[in-house]
Amino acid sequence: MGSENISLLDKLIAIFDPHTKEGRINIFRLAWIVGLFMLVLGYLIIIFILFFT
């Protein structure tokens, strides 16, 4: 079994593995990015509703 037999899904699971330190860091980083994106999106929607309706 070489590394060429590892599927993309297995690589994705390995990146976000909560049992490893790197996996926990990646999960935390992803959560931050998603959270900030949601916050900015929320502000834009509120501004759009307030000023363009």
N, CA, C and O atoms as a MOPAC input file, in Angstrom:
PM7 MOZYME 1SCF
protein

 N      0.83900 1    -1.19100 1     0.00000 1
 C      0.00000 1     0.00000 1     0.00000 1
 C      0.88200 1     1.25300 1     0.00000 1
 O      1.51400 1     1.58600 1     1.00300 1
 N      0.90900 1     1.92100 1    -1.12000 1
 C      1.65900 1     3.16500 1    -1.20700 1
 C      0.75600 1     4.34900 1    -0.94700 1
 O     -0.45200 1     4.19700 1    -0.76700 1
 N      1.35000 1     5.53000 1    -0.93000 1
 C      0.56500 1     6.72800 1    -0.66900 1
 C     -0.36200 1     7.06300 1    -1.83500 1
 O     -1.30100 1     7.84300 1    -1.67300 1
 N     -0.10800 1     6.48000 1    -3.01400 1
 C     -0.96800 1     6.76900 1    -4.16400 1
 C     -2.33200 1     6.10200 1    -4.03800 1
 O     -3.25400 1     6.43300 1    -4.78300 1
 N     -2.46700 1     5.15600 1    -3.09200 1
 C     -3.73500 1     4.46100 1    -2.90600 1
 C     -4.63700 1     5.14100 1    -1.87600 1
 O     -5.75900 1     4.69200 1    -1.64100 1
 N     -4.15300 1     6.21700 1    -1.26400 1
 C     -4.95800 1     6.93300 1    -0.27700 1
 C     -5.95400 1     7.82400 1    -1.01900 1
 O     -5.57700 1     8.64100 1    -1.86000 1
 N     -7.22500 1     7.64700 1    -0.68900 1
 C     -8.25400 1     8.42900 1    -1.37600 1
 C     -8.26600 1     9.86700 1    -0.85800 1
 O     -7.69600 1    10.17400 1     0.18900 1
 N     -8.92600 1    10.72800 1    -1.61100 1
 C     -9.02600 1    12.13400 1    -1.24300 1
 C     -9.79100 1    12.29300 1     0.06900 1
 O     -9.45800 1    13.14800 1     0.89000 1
 N    -10.82300 1    11.45800 1     0.26100 1
 C    -11.60000 1    11.52200 1     1.49600 1
 C    -10.74600 1    11.15700 1     2.70600 1
 O    -10.85600 1    11.77700 1     3.76400 1
 N     -9.89100 1    10.14100 1     2.54300 1
 C     -9.00000 1     9.75400 1     3.64000 1
 C     -8.01300 1    10.87100 1     3.97900 1
 O     -7.70000 1    11.08900 1     5.14900 1
 N     -7.52400 1    11.57600 1     2.95900 1
 C     -6.62400 1    12.70500 1     3.20000 1
 C     -7.35200 1    13.81700 1     3.94800 1
 O     -6.79500 1    14.43700 1     4.85400 1
 N     -8.61200 1    14.06600 1     3.55700 1
 C     -9.40900 1    15.10000 1     4.21000 1
 C     -9.65900 1    14.74500 1     5.67100 1
 O     -9.57300 1    15.60200 1     6.55000 1
 N     -9.97000 1    13.47300 1     5.92300 1
 C    -10.17900 1    13.01000 1     7.29500 1
 C     -8.88900 1    13.15100 1     8.10400 1
 O     -8.93000 1    13.54400 1     9.27000 1
 N     -7.75300 1    12.83600 1     7.49600 1
 C     -6.46400 1    12.93800 1     8.18400 1
 C     -6.12800 1    14.38800 1     8.52800 1
 O     -5.57000 1    14.65900 1     9.59100 1
 N     -6.46600 1    15.32200 1     7.63000 1
 C     -6.18600 1    16.74100 1     7.87900 1
 C     -6.96600 1    17.23300 1     9.09500 1
 O     -6.43900 1    17.98500 1     9.91500 1
 N     -8.23200 1    16.80000 1     9.20900 1
 C     -9.09300 1    17.27700 1    10.29200 1
 C     -9.28700 1    16.21900 1    11.37900 1
 O    -10.35400 1    16.14100 1    11.98700 1
 N     -8.25100 1    15.40300 1    11.62700 1
 C     -8.32400 1    14.36500 1    12.65600 1
 C     -8.21700 1    14.99500 1    14.04300 1
 O     -7.17500 1    15.55700 1    14.38200 1
 N     -9.27000 1    14.91200 1    14.84800 1
 C     -9.22700 1    15.56200 1    16.16300 1
 C     -8.27800 1    14.89100 1    17.15500 1
 O     -8.02200 1    15.44200 1    18.22500 1
 N     -7.75400 1    13.71600 1    16.81900 1
 C     -6.84700 1    13.01700 1    17.73200 1
 C     -5.40500 1    13.51400 1    17.62400 1
 O     -4.57800 1    13.22000 1    18.48700 1
 N     -5.10300 1    14.27000 1    16.55600 1
 C     -3.75100 1    14.79900 1    16.40200 1
 C     -3.75200 1    16.30300 1    16.67500 1
 O     -4.77200 1    16.97500 1    16.51700 1
 N     -2.59200 1    16.81900 1    17.08800 1
 C     -2.47700 1    18.25200 1    17.37800 1
 C     -2.72400 1    19.07700 1    16.11800 1
 O     -3.41800 1    20.09400 1    16.16000 1
 N     -2.14900 1    18.63100 1    14.99100 1
 C     -2.32600 1    19.36200 1    13.73100 1
 C     -3.78900 1    19.35500 1    13.30300 1
 O     -4.29900 1    20.35200 1    12.79400 1
 N     -4.45800 1    18.22600 1    13.51300 1
 C     -5.87000 1    18.13000 1    13.14500 1
 C     -6.73100 1    19.08600 1    13.94500 1
 O     -7.62700 1    19.73500 1    13.40500 1
 N     -6.45000 1    19.16700 1    15.25000 1
 C     -7.21200 1    20.09700 1    16.09700 1
 C     -6.95500 1    21.54200 1    15.69300 1
 O     -7.87500 1    22.36000 1    15.70000 1
 N     -5.71400 1    21.86200 1    15.34000 1
 C     -5.38600 1    23.21900 1    14.88600 1
 C     -6.13900 1    23.53200 1    13.59300 1
 O     -6.67400 1    24.63000 1    13.43500 1
 N     -6.18000 1    22.56800 1    12.67000 1
 C     -6.88300 1    22.78300 1    11.40500 1
 C     -8.38000 1    22.96600 1    11.61700 1
 O     -8.99900 1    23.80900 1    10.96800 1
 N     -8.97000 1    22.17900 1    12.52600 1
 C    -10.39400 1    22.32700 1    12.83100 1
 C    -10.66200 1    23.71200 1    13.41600 1
 O    -11.62000 1    24.38300 1    13.03300 1
 N     -9.80000 1    24.13500 1    14.35400 1
 C     -9.96900 1    25.44100 1    14.99400 1
 C     -9.84200 1    26.56900 1    13.96800 1
 O    -10.61900 1    27.52400 1    13.97900 1
 N     -8.84000 1    26.44200 1    13.07300 1
 C     -8.62500 1    27.45600 1    12.03500 1
 C     -9.82800 1    27.52900 1    11.09800 1
 O    -10.28700 1    28.61900 1    10.75700 1
 N    -10.33600 1    26.37300 1    10.68500 1
 C    -11.50100 1    26.33400 1     9.79800 1
 C    -12.71300 1    26.96200 1    10.47700 1
 O    -13.47200 1    27.69800 1     9.84600 1
 N    -12.89300 1    26.66800 1    11.76900 1
 C    -14.01900 1    27.23400 1    12.51600 1
 C    -13.90500 1    28.75600 1    12.59000 1
 O    -14.90900 1    29.45500 1    12.45800 1
 N    -12.69700 1    29.27600 1    12.79800 1
 C    -12.47100 1    30.72100 1    12.82300 1
 C    -12.82900 1    31.36400 1    11.48800 1
 O    -13.52900 1    32.37600 1    11.44000 1
 N    -12.33300 1    30.75400 1    10.39200 1
 C    -12.57500 1    31.30900 1     9.05600 1
 C    -14.06800 1    31.32200 1     8.74600 1
 O    -14.60100 1    32.31600 1     8.25300 1
 N    -14.73700 1    30.20500 1     9.04100 1
 C    -16.18100 1    30.11700 1     8.79200 1
 C    -16.93300 1    31.11900 1     9.66400 1
 O    -17.86600 1    31.77100 1     9.19400 1
 N    -16.53600 1    31.24400 1    10.92400 1
 C    -17.19200 1    32.18100 1    11.82900 1
 C    -17.03700 1    33.62700 1    11.38000 1
 O    -18.00400 1    34.38900 1    11.39500 1
 N    -15.83800 1    34.00700 1    10.98600 1
 C    -15.61500 1    35.37100 1    10.50300 1
 C    -16.38400 1    35.63300 1     9.21700 1
 O    -16.93200 1    36.71800 1     9.02700 1
 N    -16.42500 1    34.62900 1     8.32500 1
 C    -17.17500 1    34.76500 1     7.08300 1
 C    -18.65900 1    34.98500 1     7.37200 1
 O    -19.29600 1    35.84000 1     6.75700 1
 N    -19.20600 1    34.21000 1     8.30900 1
 C    -20.61900 1    34.35400 1     8.67800 1
 C    -20.88200 1    35.73400 1     9.28400 1
 O    -21.90700 1    36.35500 1     9.00400 1
 N    -19.95200 1    36.20800 1    10.11400 1
 C    -20.09800 1    37.51500 1    10.74200 1
 C    -20.12800 1    38.62700 1     9.69100 1
 O    -20.99600 1    39.49800 1     9.72800 1
 N    -19.18300 1    38.59100 1     8.76400 1
 C    -19.12300 1    39.59300 1     7.69400 1
 C    -20.36200 1    39.50400 1     6.81500 1
 O    -20.94000 1    40.52600 1     6.44400 1
 N    -20.77100 1    38.28400 1     6.48100 1
 C    -21.96300 1    38.09200 1     5.66000 1
 C    -23.19200 1    38.65500 1     6.37000 1
 O    -24.04300 1    39.28200 1     5.73900 1
 N    -23.28500 1    38.43400 1     7.67300 1
 C    -24.40200 1    38.96300 1     8.44800 1
 C    -24.42700 1    40.48200 1     8.44000 1
 O    -25.48400 1    41.08600 1     8.25700 1
 N    -23.27400 1    41.10200 1     8.63600 1
 C    -23.20200 1    42.55900 1     8.58800 1
 C    -23.61000 1    43.09400 1     7.21900 1
 O    -24.34700 1    44.07600 1     7.13100 1
 N    -23.13600 1    42.45400 1     6.15100 1
 C    -23.48100 1    42.90300 1     4.80500 1
 C    -24.97400 1    42.78900 1     4.54500 1
 O    -25.56900 1    43.67900 1     3.93800 1
 N    -25.58600 1    41.69800 1     5.00200 1
 C    -27.02800 1    41.51900 1     4.82200 1
 C    -27.79900 1    42.58400 1     5.59800 1
 O    -28.76300 1    43.15100 1     5.08400 1
 N    -27.37800 1    42.85900 1     6.83900 1
 C    -28.04600 1    43.88400 1     7.65400 1
 C    -27.91800 1    45.25800 1     6.99700 1
 O    -28.90100 1    45.99400 1     6.90900 1
 N    -26.72000 1    45.60700 1     6.53600 1
 C    -26.50300 1    46.89700 1     5.87100 1
 C    -27.34600 1    46.98900 1     4.60500 1
 O    -27.94400 1    48.02800 1     4.32600 1
 N    -27.39100 1    45.90200 1     3.84000 1
 C    -28.18500 1    45.88000 1     2.61200 1
 C    -29.66100 1    46.10100 1     2.92600 1
 O    -30.33300 1    46.87400 1     2.24300 1
 N    -30.16700 1    45.42600 1     3.95800 1
 C    -31.58100 1    45.56000 1     4.33400 1
 C    -31.87300 1    46.97800 1     4.82600 1
 O    -32.91200 1    47.54800 1     4.49200 1
 N    -30.95900 1    47.55100 1     5.62200 1
 C    -31.19800 1    48.87600 1     6.18500 1
 C    -31.17200 1    49.97700 1     5.12700 1
 O    -31.99400 1    50.89300 1     5.16500 1
 N    -30.24200 1    49.89300 1     4.19200 1
 C    -30.03400 1    51.00100 1     3.27200 1
 C    -30.68200 1    50.83200 1     1.90900 1
 O    -30.85800 1    51.81600 1     1.19000 1
 N    -31.04100 1    49.61300 1     1.53500 1
 C    -31.54400 1    49.39800 1     0.17800 1
 C    -32.97200 1    48.87600 1     0.13800 1
 O    -33.41100 1    48.33200 1    -0.87600 1
 N    -33.70000 1    49.04200 1     1.24700 1
 C    -35.11200 1    48.64400 1     1.22100 1
 C    -35.97400 1    49.80900 1     1.65600 1
 O    -37.19800 1    49.68700 1     1.70500 1

